[in-house]
Amino acid sequence: MYEFDPRSAKVDDVVKALIQSGGVILREFLGAEILDQIEDDVRPFINADKPWKGDFFPPETRRVCGLGGKSHAFMENIVGDALYQGVCKSLLTSTHHSYYGQKREESTSHPQLNNTIVFSIGPGARNQELHRDDMVHHNRLPAITADEYQPGRDTGIGFFVAGKKTTKQNGATRFIPGSHLWATETPPAEDQAVYAELSPGDAFMMLSSCYHGGSANKTDDEERLVYSCFMTKGYLRQEENQYLAVPLEKVREFPLDMQRLIGYQVSQPFLGWLDIDDPRKALMGDGWENNRGDLY
């Protein structure tokens, strides 16, 4: 698996590595001070979470969602990271051409936030089954080679930051390198999986078409703590409903760029409007004036 220093890594180099392997590791992505702030923000919600009723998550796993309303530090330093957003822009931005009468129009749809989740996996948790997160968008893919990969094939890009040391023993993410090149109907093989072991502050970035899963926590007393998010294409439905997950008063606290990432933007030519206007109208109230011009 490719590894990078996030302080010097270039977007194009990370994109090339993702196309080759499907996942990369960024060492020393976040420092201790920011990690402490994020944990302070989310620990009360981790403690309040209840065991999952079903098979997707082990009962020893605790989750916190809707991070836009719970941790500015998470949103600014993980979701809003310039390198991560640069990679998402390269691989998830969509440009479409259509005719309006005899005029050929070009429309651009920018990436948006797909979900935000904190995972706290306690001792005794079993393996999560290997899966692809692009199944939420019914993404059907043919088998290809890395040389044939084109931006747009994937519907999302995930980002996982270790809040504590994550090891094979305490549940580090299992990941099958190259599985983003497989056909959709190809099942995963456990013997092809590797473990994304991370020190606190390290990050793992992954294409959503890659097979992966949380692993068993075989320790007696270690918590595997991971902060995660996914971005997706601007014209797809968000996995986590950001409009209900994040209260408007919390969205208003963010700068314009973050509000747009959360979903308060029009995906061109005119997807996602409110009263045939920019959805930020919901944030700004009756005094909102749209200076952007015609939606088309």
Secondary structure by P-SEA (a helix, b strand, c coil): ccccccccccaaaaaaaaaaccbbbbcccccaaaaaaaaaacaaaaaaccccccccccccbbbbcccccccaaaaacccccaaaaaaaaaccbbbbbbbcccbbbbbbbbbcccbbbbbbbccccccccccccccccccccccccccccccccccbbbbbbbcccccccccccccccccccccccbbbbccccccccccccbbbbbbcccccbbbbcccccccbbbbbcccccccccccccccccccaaaaaaccaaaaaaacccccccccccccccccccccccccccccccccc
